[in-house]
């Protein structure tokens, strides 16, 4: 789901469904049919092994069509309906999917070149992110205070997050909170210093963007 792997639809019926271990698993996840990386429609595996759409209508899928495990951020307005379908059929998923925490951008947010801030975000969470795959700008300043976080996205893009008042990545007791003042996208190869934001938020992969925003803004406790 997170690596966006797809495989021909024929593999679902000839390889995965008959498998004694994988078969019961693939029946409990929501699949997406893709065309050149774009989601065409969401599909579930019905009790008889056929594919069904959102309205429980049997869906004819070309054997060569690309199928992948769908990320809920791709569903937008259809997510609640699919979650209800899985609940109605009492499907227990092998990992959080239709009930996964997700951030979905509205149309106006997708068209915008930045998002307004949010918070508060615990400082210790920011420090943990800086110790992982997020990078900061504090290494370029004399005080080593990070006021900006960055994380690469697919498509040669980078998610940039401005925070205040900032923190060092080596804080031994990172108490307090940070306020996210702006979220925006930039090209991976740039230095992220531009005053003007030019990349629309909708250019980001919806699944990857959702995962990072959830990682940053998930409630504490």
C-alpha positions as protocol buffer text, in pm:
chain_id: "A"
residue {
  index: 1
  type: UNK
  ca { x: 0 y: 0 z: 0 }
}
residue {
  index: 2
  type: UNK
  ca { x: 272 y: 247 z: 92 }
}
residue {
  index: 3
  type: UNK
  ca { x: 517 y: 143 z: -179 }
}
residue {
  index: 4
  type: UNK
  ca { x: 240 y: 168 z: -444 }
}
residue {
  index: 5
  type: UNK
  ca { x: 315 y: -170 z: -596 }
}
residue {
  index: 6
  type: UNK
  ca { x: 72 y: -297 z: -859 }
}
residue {
  index: 7
  type: UNK
  ca { x: 37 y: -629 z: -1037 }
}
residue {
  index: 8
  type: UNK
  ca { x: -180 y: -763 z: -1321 }
}
residue {
  index: 9
  type: UNK
  ca { x: -537 y: -843 z: -1226 }
}
residue {
  index: 10
  type: UNK
  ca { x: -490 y: -1200 z: -1351 }
}
residue {
  index: 11
  type: UNK
  ca { x: -246 y: -1261 z: -1063 }
}
residue {
  index: 12
  type: UNK
  ca { x: -525 y: -1197 z: -814 }
}
residue {
  index: 13
  type: UNK
  ca { x: -735 y: -1487 z: -935 }
}
residue {
  index: 14
  type: UNK
  ca { x: -461 y: -1727 z: -1045 }
}
residue {
  index: 15
  type: UNK
  ca { x: -194 y: -1670 z: -779 }
}
residue {
  index: 16
  type: UNK
  ca { x: -313 y: -1480 z: -473 }
}
residue {
  index: 17
  type: UNK
  ca { x: -669 y: -1602 z: -413 }
}
residue {
  index: 18
  type: UNK
  ca { x: -585 y: -1975 z: -440 }
}
residue {
  index: 19
  type: UNK
  ca { x: -286 y: -1938 z: -205 }
}
residue {
  index: 20
  type: UNK
  ca { x: -355 y: -2099 z: 136 }
}
residue {
  index: 21
  type: UNK
  ca { x: -191 y: -1814 z: 329 }
}
residue {
  index: 22
  type: UNK
  ca { x: -228 y: -1509 z: 104 }
}
residue {
  index: 23
  type: UNK
  ca { x: -580 y: -1590 z: -11 }
}
residue {
  index: 24
  type: UNK
  ca { x: -757 y: -1509 z: 318 }
}
residue {
  index: 25
  type: UNK
  ca { x: -550 y: -1191 z: 350 }
}
residue {
  index: 26
  type: UNK
  ca { x: -616 y: -1045 z: 5 }
}
residue {
  index: 27
  type: UNK
  ca { x: -989 y: -1099 z: 53 }
}
residue {
  index: 28
  type: UNK
  ca { x: -985 y: -860 z: 348 }
}
residue {
  index: 29
  type: UNK
  ca { x: -821 y: -558 z: 184 }
}
residue {
  index: 30
  type: UNK
  ca { x: -953 y: -293 z: -52 }
}
residue {
  index: 31
  type: UNK
  ca { x: -800 y: -294 z: -398 }
}
residue {
  index: 32
  type: UNK
  ca { x: -760 y: -21 z: -655 }
}
residue {
  index: 33
  type: UNK
  ca { x: -757 y: -46 z: -1032 }
}
residue {
  index: 34
  type: UNK
  ca { x: -496 y: 191 z: -1175 }
}
residue {
  index: 35
  type: UNK
  ca { x: -424 y: 339 z: -1516 }
}
residue {
  index: 36
  type: UNK
  ca { x: -76 y: 493 z: -1546 }
}
residue {
  index: 37
  type: UNK
  ca { x: -69 y: 543 z: -1169 }
}
residue {
  index: 38
  type: UNK
  ca { x: -411 y: 707 z: -1155 }
}
residue {
  index: 39
  type: UNK
  ca { x: -686 y: 542 z: -952 }
}
residue {
  index: 40
  type: UNK
  ca { x: -971 y: 433 z: -1177 }
}
residue {
  index: 41
  type: UNK
  ca { x: -1194 y: 272 z: -914 }
}
residue {
  index: 42
  type: UNK
  ca { x: -1184 y: 89 z: -582 }
}
residue {
  index: 43
  type: UNK
  ca { x: -1277 y: -278 z: -567 }
}
residue {
  index: 44
  type: UNK
  ca { x: -1330 y: -543 z: -304 }
}
residue {
  index: 45
  type: UNK
  ca { x: -1323 y: -919 z: -338 }
}
residue {
  index: 46
  type: UNK
  ca { x: -1672 y: -1059 z: -296 }
}
residue {
  index: 47
  type: UNK
  ca { x: -1753 y: -1385 z: -123 }
}
residue {
  index: 48
  type: UNK
  ca { x: -1750 y: -1579 z: -452 }
}
residue {
  index: 49
  type: UNK
  ca { x: -1406 y: -1446 z: -547 }
}
residue {
  index: 50
  type: UNK
  ca { x: -1534 y: -1191 z: -799 }
}
residue {
  index: 51
  type: UNK
  ca { x: -1457 y: -820 z: -780 }
}
residue {
  index: 52
  type: UNK
  ca { x: -1726 y: -579 z: -664 }
}
residue {
  index: 53
  type: UNK
  ca { x: -1744 y: -201 z: -683 }
}
residue {
  index: 54
  type: UNK
  ca { x: -1870 y: 51 z: -428 }
}
residue {
  index: 55
  type: UNK
  ca { x: -2232 y: -37 z: -508 }
}
residue {
  index: 56
  type: UNK
  ca { x: -2174 y: -413 z: -467 }
}
residue {
  index: 57
  type: UNK
  ca { x: -2204 y: -460 z: -840 }
}
residue {
  index: 58
  type: UNK
  ca { x: -1983 y: -724 z: -998 }
}
residue {
  index: 59
  type: UNK
  ca { x: -1700 y: -546 z: -1179 }
}
residue {
  index: 60
  type: UNK
  ca { x: -1544 y: -675 z: -1499 }
}
residue {
  index: 61
  type: UNK
  ca { x: -1169 y: -612 z: -1490 }
}
residue {
  index: 62
  type: UNK
  ca { x: -930 y: -677 z: -1777 }
}
residue {
  index: 63
  type: UNK
  ca { x: -677 y: -949 z: -1680 }
}
residue {
  index: 64
  type: UNK
  ca { x: -396 y: -713 z: -1773 }
}
residue {
  index: 65
  type: UNK
  ca { x: -527 y: -420 z: -1568 }
}
residue {
  index: 66
  type: UNK
  ca { x: -307 y: -299 z: -1284 }
}
residue {
  index: 67
  type: UNK
  ca { x: -433 y: -371 z: -934 }
}
residue {
  index: 68
  type: UNK
  ca { x: -278 y: -253 z: -608 }
}
residue {
  index: 69
  type: UNK
  ca { x: -367 y: -225 z: -242 }
}
residue {
  index: 70
  type: UNK
  ca { x: -537 y: 112 z: -216 }
}
residue {
  index: 71
  type: UNK
  ca { x: -446 y: 385 z: 31 }
}
residue {
  index: 72
  type: UNK
  ca { x: -754 y: 548 z: 192 }
}
residue {
  index: 73
  type: UNK
  ca { x: -631 y: 899 z: 106 }
}
residue {
  index: 74
  type: UNK
  ca { x: -704 y: 817 z: -258 }
}
residue {
  index: 75
  type: UNK
  ca { x: -1074 y: 760 z: -187 }
}
residue {
  index: 76
  type: UNK
  ca { x: -1161 y: 1110 z: -70 }
}
residue {
  index: 77
  type: UNK
  ca { x: -1544 y: 1132 z: -50 }
}
residue {
  index: 78
  type: UNK
  ca { x: -1585 y: 755 z: -96 }
}
residue {
  index: 79
  type: UNK
  ca { x: -1385 y: 657 z: 212 }
}
residue {
  index: 80
  type: UNK
  ca { x: -1675 y: 666 z: 459 }
}
residue {
  index: 81
  type: UNK
  ca { x: -1886 y: 453 z: 228 }
}
residue {
  index: 82
  type: UNK
  ca { x: -1619 y: 188 z: 187 }
}
residue {
  index: 83
  type: UNK
  ca { x: -1554 y: 181 z: 561 }
}
residue {
  index: 84
  type: UNK
  ca { x: -1925 y: 118 z: 614 }
}
residue {
  index: 85
  type: UNK
  ca { x: -1924 y: -161 z: 354 }
}
residue {
  index: 86
  type: UNK
  ca { x: -1640 y: -340 z: 530 }
}
residue {
  index: 87
  type: UNK
  ca { x: -1818 y: -293 z: 862 }
}
residue {
  index: 88
  type: UNK
  ca { x: -2145 y: -430 z: 720 }
}
residue {
  index: 89
  type: UNK
  ca { x: -1968 y: -742 z: 598 }
}
residue {
  index: 90
  type: UNK
  ca { x: -1775 y: -766 z: 928 }
}
residue {
  index: 91
  type: UNK
  ca { x: -1444 y: -776 z: 746 }
}
residue {
  index: 92
  type: UNK
  ca { x: -1147 y: -767 z: 984 }
}
residue {
  index: 93
  type: UNK
  ca { x: -855 y: -619 z: 796 }
}
residue {
  index: 94
  type: UNK
  ca { x: -498 y: -750 z: 843 }
}
residue {
  index: 95
  type: UNK
  ca { x: -372 y: -391 z: 886 }
}
residue {
  index: 96
  type: UNK
  ca { x: -539 y: -48 z: 916 }
}
residue {
  index: 97
  type: UNK
  ca { x: -670 y: 53 z: 575 }
}
residue {
  index: 98
  type: UNK
  ca { x: -1028 y: 181 z: 547 }
}
residue {
  index: 99
  type: UNK
  ca { x: -1007 y: 292 z: 913 }
}
residue {
  index: 100
  type: UNK
  ca { x: -652 y: 423 z: 886 }
}
residue {
  index: 101
  type: UNK
  ca { x: -584 y: 777 z: 1012 }
}
residue {
  index: 102
  type: UNK
  ca { x: -577 y: 990 z: 701 }
}
residue {
  index: 103
  type: UNK
  ca { x: -543 y: 1351 z: 590 }
}
residue {
  index: 104
  type: UNK
  ca { x: -735 y: 1427 z: 272 }
}
residue {
  index: 105
  type: UNK
  ca { x: -709 y: 1768 z: 109 }
}
residue {
  index: 106
  type: UNK
  ca { x: -1017 y: 1951 z: -12 }
}
residue {
  index: 107
  type: UNK
  ca { x: -1021 y: 2080 z: -370 }
}
residue {
  index: 108
  type: UNK
  ca { x: -923 y: 2432 z: -267 }
}
residue {
  index: 109
  type: UNK
  ca { x: -635 y: 2297 z: -60 }
}
residue {
  index: 110
  type: UNK
  ca { x: -513 y: 2086 z: -353 }
}
residue {
  index: 111
  type: UNK
  ca { x: -510 y: 2397 z: -571 }
}
residue {
  index: 112
  type: UNK
  ca { x: -330 y: 2608 z: -308 }
}
residue {
  index: 113
  type: UNK
  ca { x: 49 y: 2632 z: -300 }
}
residue {
  index: 114
  type: UNK
  ca { x: 65 y: 2607 z: 79 }
}
residue {
  index: 115
  type: UNK
  ca { x: -146 y: 2509 z: 377 }
}
residue {
  index: 116
  type: UNK
  ca { x: -205 y: 2710 z: 690 }
}
residue {
  index: 117
  type: UNK
  ca { x: -51 y: 2586 z: 1009 }
}
residue {
  index: 118
  type: UNK
  ca { x: -180 y: 2379 z: 1296 }
}
residue {
  index: 119
  type: UNK
  ca { x: -73 y: 2274 z: 1640 }
}
residue {
  index: 120
  type: UNK
  ca { x: 36 y: 2243 z: 1901 }
}
residue {
  index: 121
  type: UNK
  ca { x: 282 y: 1964 z: 1820 }
}
residue {
  index: 122
  type: UNK
  ca { x: 489 y: 1827 z: 2110 }
}
residue {
  index: 123
  type: UNK
  ca { x: 852 y: 1926 z: 2080 }
}
residue {
  index: 124
  type: UNK
  ca { x: 966 y: 1574 z: 2164 }
}
residue {
  index: 125
  type: UNK
  ca { x: 780 y: 1447 z: 1857 }
}
residue {
  index: 126
  type: UNK
  ca { x: 966 y: 1697 z: 1638 }
}
residue {
  index: 127
  type: UNK
  ca { x: 1296 y: 1582 z: 1790 }
}
residue {
  index: 128
  type: UNK
  ca { x: 1209 y: 1219 z: 1714 }
}
residue {
  index: 129
  type: UNK
  ca { x: 1127 y: 1309 z: 1354 }
}
residue {
  index: 130
  type: UNK
  ca { x: 1462 y: 1484 z: 1319 }
}
residue {
  index: 131
  type: UNK
  ca { x: 1627 y: 1167 z: 1445 }
}
residue {
  index: 132
  type: UNK
  ca { x: 1456 y: 972 z: 1168 }
}
residue {
  index: 133
  type: UNK
  ca { x: 1402 y: 1045 z: 801 }
}
residue {
  index: 134
  type: UNK
  ca { x: 1307 y: 1412 z: 839 }
}
residue {
  index: 135
  type: UNK
  ca { x: 1576 y: 1676 z: 796 }
}
residue {
  index: 136
  type: UNK
  ca { x: 1599 y: 2022 z: 952 }
}
residue {
  index: 137
  type: UNK
  ca { x: 1757 y: 2357 z: 872 }
}
residue {
  index: 138
  type: UNK
  ca { x: 1931 y: 2406 z: 1207 }
}
residue {
  index: 139
  type: UNK
  ca { x: 2258 y: 2262 z: 1080 }
}
residue {
  index: 140
  type: UNK
  ca { x: 2295 y: 2576 z: 870 }
}
residue {
  index: 141
  type: UNK
  ca { x: 2252 y: 2820 z: 1160 }
}
residue {
  index: 142
  type: UNK
  ca { x: 2484 y: 2917 z: 1442 }
}
residue {
  index: 143
  type: UNK
  ca { x: 2230 y: 2825 z: 1710 }
}
residue {
  index: 144
  type: UNK
  ca { x: 2152 y: 2485 z: 1557 }
}
residue {
  index: 145
  type: UNK
  ca { x: 1781 y: 2559 z: 1603 }
}
residue {
  index: 146
  type: UNK
  ca { x: 1554 y: 2392 z: 1351 }
}
residue {
  index: 147
  type: UNK
  ca { x: 1263 y: 2609 z: 1240 }
}
residue {
  index: 148
  type: UNK
  ca { x: 1194 y: 2404 z: 927 }
}
residue {
  index: 149
  type: UNK
  ca { x: 1147 y: 2033 z: 866 }
}
residue {
  index: 150
  type: UNK
  ca { x: 1166 y: 1862 z: 529 }
}
residue {
  index: 151
  type: UNK
  ca { x: 1087 y: 1514 z: 399 }
}
residue {
  index: 152
  type: UNK
  ca { x: 1112 y: 1390 z: 43 }
}
residue {
  index: 153
  type: UNK
  ca { x: 803 y: 1273 z: -145 }
}
residue {
  index: 154
  type: UNK
  ca { x: 766 y: 1072 z: -466 }
}
residue {
  index: 155
  type: UNK
  ca { x: 787 y: 1268 z: -790 }
}
residue {
  index: 156
  type: UNK
  ca { x: 1099 y: 1470 z: -695 }
}
residue {
  index: 157
  type: UNK
  ca { x: 903 y: 1676 z: -444 }
}
residue {
  index: 158
  type: UNK
  ca { x: 978 y: 1770 z: -84 }
}
residue {
  index: 159
  type: UNK
  ca { x: 729 y: 1848 z: 191 }
}
residue {
  index: 160
  type: UNK
  ca { x: 847 y: 2151 z: 387 }
}
residue {
  index: 161
  type: UNK
  ca { x: 705 y: 2234 z: 731 }
}
residue {
  index: 162
  type: UNK
  ca { x: 773 y: 2563 z: 910 }
}
residue {
  index: 163
  type: UNK
  ca { x: 763 y: 2547 z: 1291 }
}
residue {
  index: 164
  type: UNK
  ca { x: 785 y: 2798 z: 1573 }
}
residue {
  index: 165
  type: UNK
  ca { x: 968 y: 2858 z: 1805 }
}
residue {
  index: 166
  type: UNK
  ca { x: 1193 y: 2577 z: 1678 }
}
residue {
  index: 167
  type: UNK
  ca { x: 1410 y: 2321 z: 1854 }
}
residue {
  index: 168
  type: UNK
  ca { x: 1750 y: 2160 z: 1839 }
}
residue {
  index: 169
  type: UNK
  ca { x: 1773 y: 1795 z: 1738 }
}
residue {
  index: 170
  type: UNK
  ca { x: 1999 y: 1716 z: 2034 }
}
residue {
  index: 171
  type: UNK
  ca { x: 1774 y: 1855 z: 2308 }
}
residue {
  index: 172
  type: UNK
  ca { x: 1816 y: 1625 z: 2610 }
}
residue {
  index: 173
  type: UNK
  ca { x: 1476 y: 1721 z: 2756 }
}
residue {
  index: 174
  type: UNK
  ca { x: 1260 y: 1843 z: 2466 }
}
residue {
  index: 175
  type: UNK
  ca { x: 958 y: 1973 z: 2654 }
}
residue {
  index: 176
  type: UNK
  ca { x: 695 y: 2217 z: 2535 }
}
residue {
  index: 177
  type: UNK
  ca { x: 521 y: 2248 z: 2203 }
}
residue {
  index: 178
  type: UNK
  ca { x: 575 y: 2372 z: 1850 }
}
residue {
  index: 179
  type: UNK
  ca { x: 330 y: 2552 z: 1627 }
}
residue {
  index: 180
  type: UNK
  ca { x: 328 y: 2459 z: 1261 }
}
residue {
  index: 181
  type: UNK
  ca { x: 302 y: 2792 z: 1079 }
}
residue {
  index: 182
  type: UNK
  ca { x: 301 y: 2671 z: 716 }
}
residue {
  index: 183
  type: UNK
  ca { x: 312 y: 2353 z: 509 }
}
residue {
  index: 184
  type: UNK
  ca { x: 421 y: 2363 z: 145 }
}
residue {
  index: 185
  type: UNK
  ca { x: 581 y: 2170 z: -139 }
}
residue {
  index: 186
  type: UNK
  ca { x: 903 y: 2238 z: -321 }
}
residue {
  index: 187
  type: UNK
  ca { x: 1113 y: 2067 z: -581 }
}
residue {
  index: 188
  type: UNK
  ca { x: 1350 y: 1810 z: -439 }
}
residue {
  index: 189
  type: UNK
  ca { x: 1657 y: 1970 z: -595 }
}
residue {
  index: 190
  type: UNK
  ca { x: 1593 y: 2321 z: -461 }
}
residue {
  index: 191
  type: UNK
  ca { x: 1726 y: 2462 z: -136 }
}
residue {
  index: 192
  type: UNK
  ca { x: 1372 y: 2545 z: -12 }
}
residue {
  index: 193
  type: UNK
  ca { x: 1453 y: 2910 z: 47 }
}
residue {
  index: 194
  type: UNK
  ca { x: 1216 y: 3062 z: -208 }
}
residue {
  index: 195
  type: UNK
  ca { x: 979 y: 3327 z: -79 }
}
residue {
  index: 196
  type: UNK
  ca { x: 714 y: 3236 z: -338 }
}
residue {
  index: 197
  type: UNK
  ca { x: 537 y: 2900 z: -319 }
}
residue {
  index: 198
  type: UNK
  ca { x: 479 y: 2767 z: -669 }
}
residue {
  index: 199
  type: UNK
  ca { x: 393 y: 2396 z: -643 }
}
residue {
  index: 200
  type: UNK
  ca { x: 23 y: 2317 z: -581 }
}
residue {
  index: 201
  type: UNK
  ca { x: -37 y: 2081 z: -291 }
}
residue {
  index: 202
  type: UNK
  ca { x: -233 y: 1855 z: -523 }
}
residue {
  index: 203
  type: UNK
  ca { x: 89 y: 1769 z: -706 }
}
residue {
  index: 204
  type: UNK
  ca { x: 194 y: 1548 z: -415 }
}
residue {
  index: 205
  type: UNK
  ca { x: 115 y: 1179 z: -402 }
}
residue {
  index: 206
  type: UNK
  ca { x: -199 y: 1172 z: -186 }
}
residue {
  index: 207
  type: UNK
  ca { x: -98 y: 862 z: 9 }
}
residue {
  index: 208
  type: UNK
  ca { x: 257 y: 973 z: 85 }
}
residue {
  index: 209
  type: UNK
  ca { x: 143 y: 1323 z: 183 }
}
residue {
  index: 210
  type: UNK
  ca { x: -124 y: 1184 z: 413 }
}
residue {
  index: 211
  type: UNK
  ca { x: 123 y: 955 z: 590 }
}
residue {
  index: 212
  type: UNK
  ca { x: 362 y: 1242 z: 662 }
}
residue {
  index: 213
  type: UNK
  ca { x: 93 y: 1482 z: 781 }
}
residue {
  index: 214
  type: UNK
  ca { x: -52 y: 1215 z: 1010 }
}
residue {
  index: 215
  type: UNK
  ca { x: 296 y: 1141 z: 1145 }
}
residue {
  index: 216
  type: UNK
  ca { x: 340 y: 1506 z: 1227 }
}
residue {
  index: 217
  type: UNK
  ca { x: -5 y: 1592 z: 1359 }
}
residue {
  index: 218
  type: UNK
  ca { x: -134 y: 1272 z: 1522 }
}
residue {
  index: 219
  type: UNK
  ca { x: -289 y: 1336 z: 1864 }
}
residue {
  index: 220
  type: UNK
  ca { x: -81 y: 1256 z: 2167 }
}
residue {
  index: 221
  type: UNK
  ca { x: -175 y: 1002 z: 2427 }
}
